[in-house]
Amino acid sequence: MMSRMKELEAENARLRKMYIEEKLKAEIASEALQKKF
């Protein structure tokens, strides 16, 4: 049971990291677009 929890926590952390990276990329992209226009 504990190892399952650890697996889920690791997966959760990985997904959160991916989400944050995508969010940052989107923010950077929208800022770049705003500067062009």
N, CA, C and O atoms as a MOPAC input file, in Angstrom:
PM7 MOZYME 1SCF
protein

 N      0.83100 1    -1.20900 1     0.00000 1
 C      0.00000 1     0.00000 1     0.00000 1
 C      0.87000 1     1.26500 1     0.00000 1
 O      0.61000 1     2.21000 1    -0.74500 1
 N      1.89800 1     1.26400 1     0.84300 1
 C      2.76800 1     2.44300 1     0.91200 1
 C      3.50900 1     2.68300 1    -0.39600 1
 O      3.66800 1     3.82300 1    -0.83000 1
 N      3.95900 1     1.60500 1    -1.01600 1
 C      4.70000 1     1.78200 1    -2.27100 1
 C      3.78600 1     2.35600 1    -3.35200 1
 O      4.23100 1     3.12400 1    -4.20500 1
 N      2.50900 1     1.98000 1    -3.31200 1
 C      1.53600 1     2.50700 1    -4.27300 1
 C      1.39100 1     4.01600 1    -4.07400 1
 O      1.34400 1     4.78000 1    -5.03800 1
 N      1.32100 1     4.43000 1    -2.80800 1
 C      1.21500 1     5.85700 1    -2.50300 1
 C      2.42900 1     6.61100 1    -3.02700 1
 O      2.30300 1     7.69500 1    -3.59700 1
 N      3.59700 1     6.02800 1    -2.82800 1
 C      4.82900 1     6.66100 1    -3.30400 1
 C      4.80300 1     6.78800 1    -4.82200 1
 O      5.21700 1     7.80700 1    -5.37500 1
 N      4.31300 1     5.74700 1    -5.49200 1
 C      4.21300 1     5.78700 1    -6.95500 1
 C      3.28400 1     6.91200 1    -7.39600 1
 O      3.59800 1     7.67000 1    -8.31300 1
 N      2.14000 1     7.00700 1    -6.73000 1
 C      1.17500 1     8.04500 1    -7.08300 1
 C      1.74000 1     9.43800 1    -6.83100 1
 O      1.53400 1    10.35300 1    -7.62800 1
 N      2.44900 1     9.59000 1    -5.72300 1
 C      3.05900 1    10.88900 1    -5.41700 1
 C      4.09200 1    11.27300 1    -6.46200 1
 O      4.16300 1    12.42900 1    -6.88000 1
 N      4.89200 1    10.30200 1    -6.88300 1
 C      5.91100 1    10.56800 1    -7.89800 1
 C      5.25000 1    10.95700 1    -9.21700 1
 O      5.68600 1    11.89500 1    -9.88500 1
 N      4.19800 1    10.23100 1    -9.58500 1
 C      3.46300 1    10.51900 1   -10.81700 1
 C      2.84800 1    11.91400 1   -10.75000 1
 O      2.89600 1    12.68300 1   -11.71100 1
 N      2.27000 1    12.21900 1    -9.59000 1
 C      1.63900 1    13.51100 1    -9.37900 1
 C      2.64700 1    14.64400 1    -9.53100 1
 O      2.36500 1    15.65000 1   -10.18200 1
 N      3.81300 1    14.47900 1    -8.93200 1
 C      4.86400 1    15.49400 1    -9.00600 1
 C      5.32000 1    15.67800 1   -10.45400 1
 O      5.56900 1    16.79800 1   -10.90200 1
 N      5.42500 1    14.56000 1   -11.17800 1
 C      5.86600 1    14.60500 1   -12.57300 1
 C      4.85100 1    15.36900 1   -13.42800 1
 O      5.21600 1    16.21200 1   -14.24700 1
 N      3.57600 1    15.05500 1   -13.21800 1
 C      2.53300 1    15.72700 1   -13.98700 1
 C      2.47200 1    17.21600 1   -13.65800 1
 O      2.28500 1    18.05200 1   -14.54100 1
 N      2.63400 1    17.53700 1   -12.36400 1
 C      2.59900 1    18.94400 1   -11.96400 1
 C      3.74200 1    19.71100 1   -12.61100 1
 O      3.56700 1    20.84300 1   -13.06200 1
 N      4.92100 1    19.08100 1   -12.65400 1
 C      6.08700 1    19.71000 1   -13.26300 1
 C      5.83800 1    19.96200 1   -14.75300 1
 O      6.14500 1    21.03900 1   -15.26600 1
 N      5.28000 1    18.96000 1   -15.44300 1
 C      4.97200 1    19.11200 1   -16.86400 1
 C      3.97500 1    20.24100 1   -17.07300 1
 O      4.12700 1    21.05200 1   -17.98700 1
 N      2.94500 1    20.29000 1   -16.21500 1
 C      1.91000 1    21.31200 1   -16.33000 1
 C      2.50500 1    22.70500 1   -16.14800 1
 O      2.20500 1    23.62300 1   -16.91100 1
 N      3.34000 1    22.85000 1   -15.14200 1
 C      3.97600 1    24.15000 1   -14.87500 1
 C      4.85100 1    24.57300 1   -16.05000 1
 O      4.84400 1    25.73800 1   -16.44900 1
 N      5.60700 1    23.62000 1   -16.60600 1
 C      6.46300 1    23.94300 1   -17.75200 1
 C      5.63300 1    24.38800 1   -18.94600 1
 O      5.98600 1    25.35000 1   -19.62800 1
 N      4.52400 1    23.68700 1   -19.20200 1
 C      3.65500 1    24.05400 1   -20.32700 1
 C      3.04400 1    25.43400 1   -20.09400 1
 O      2.93600 1    26.23600 1   -21.02100 1
 N      2.64700 1    25.70200 1   -18.85400 1
 C      2.04100 1    26.98100 1   -18.51600 1
 C      3.04400 1    28.11000 1   -18.74600 1
 O      2.69600 1    29.15800 1   -19.29100 1
 N      4.29300 1    27.88800 1   -18.32500 1
 C      5.33800 1    28.88700 1   -18.53700 1
 C      5.56800 1    29.12800 1   -20.02000 1
 O      5.69300 1    30.27300 1   -20.45400 1
 N      5.62500 1    28.04300 1   -20.80400 1
 C      5.82300 1    28.17200 1   -22.25200 1
 C      4.69900 1    28.99100 1   -22.86400 1
 O      4.94100 1    29.84800 1   -23.71500 1
 N      3.47400 1    28.73200 1   -22.43400 1
 C      2.31900 1    29.44900 1   -22.96600 1
 C      2.40400 1    30.93400 1   -22.61300 1
 O      2.10700 1    31.79400 1   -23.44200 1
 N      2.81100 1    31.22800 1   -21.37900 1
 C      2.94100 1    32.62700 1   -20.96400 1
 C      4.02500 1    33.33400 1   -21.75900 1
 O      3.83400 1    34.46600 1   -22.20300 1
 N      5.15300 1    32.68000 1   -21.94000 1
 C      6.25300 1    33.26500 1   -22.70900 1
 C      5.81200 1    33.50600 1   -24.15200 1
 O      6.10700 1    34.55200 1   -24.73000 1
 N      5.10700 1    32.53800 1   -24.72900 1
 C      4.63600 1    32.66000 1   -26.10700 1
 C      3.66200 1    33.82200 1   -26.24100 1
 O      3.75200 1    34.59400 1   -27.19600 1
 N      2.73300 1    33.95700 1   -25.29800 1
 C      1.75900 1    35.04400 1   -25.40700 1
 C      2.42500 1    36.40100 1   -25.21300 1
 O      2.02700 1    37.38100 1   -25.84300 1
 N      3.43100 1    36.46900 1   -24.35100 1
 C      4.16700 1    37.72600 1   -24.18000 1
 C      4.91100 1    38.08500 1   -25.45700 1
 O      4.93600 1    39.24700 1   -25.86400 1
 N      5.51300 1    37.08700 1   -26.08300 1
 C      6.24300 1    37.31800 1   -27.32900 1
 C      5.29200 1    37.82400 1   -28.40800 1
 O      5.63700 1    38.72000 1   -29.17800 1
 N      4.09900 1    37.24600 1   -28.45900 1
 C      3.11100 1    37.67500 1   -29.45400 1
 C      2.66900 1    39.11400 1   -29.19400 1
 O      2.50900 1    39.89900 1   -30.12900 1
 N      2.47500 1    39.45200 1   -27.92600 1
 C      2.03900 1    40.80700 1   -27.59200 1
 C      3.09500 1    41.83600 1   -27.97700 1
 O      2.75300 1    42.94000 1   -28.39900 1
 N      4.35700 1    41.49400 1   -27.84100 1
 C      5.42400 1    42.43300 1   -28.19200 1
 C      5.48100 1    42.68500 1   -29.69500 1
 O      5.84200 1    43.77600 1   -30.13600 1
 N      5.11800 1    41.66000 1   -30.48600 1
 C      5.17200 1    41.81200 1   -31.93700 1
 C      4.13100 1    42.79700 1   -32.45100 1
 O      4.37000 1    43.52200 1   -33.41700 1
 N      2.96500 1    42.81300 1   -31.78900 1
 C      1.87100 1    43.63900 1   -32.31500 1
 C      1.74900 1    44.96800 1   -31.59900 1
 O      0.87500 1    45.77000 1   -31.93100 1

